[in-house]
Amino acid sequence: MNRNMEDRARALCALDIQSAHPEITDVPAVVDRLWPVVALEIQNGIVDPDWPIDPADLAQRAEEYRRLKR
């Protein structure tokens, strides 16, 4: 995964968090955990060979992100 994709995913993730939950004060920590889910969405579900997280953890993170966006 290239740095540009990571930067875009992190920025979108931060915007989603801030718009859905302005009370969250540690946005960078949440972004660190959830940006790979956003990157996967940007890439239409295509997993890059240099994927930054364990696929076993991906489903849990995706569920966290889904709940966060509500």
Steps between C-alpha positions, in 0.01 A plus 500: 500500500642834408527800729249702297228238557575489871488880526166515317352223714620665820351836397163349409494296819570809711220690325257215560590486868479874552167535321333200665652533848639846577529394865789263421812678617767252393421497129858408396487178703169398341633588155811288564277201565236549231667661197572161335125438482454829316789414267331172419176685420688744274654204316159333456599209721822416317764406755850615417778244563663754733184519711579667837283283727433136570194387300369321809468840667340665197144384568510637854640835384242520220221446753646772725511740207144413395372569853702821518343641184145462635 
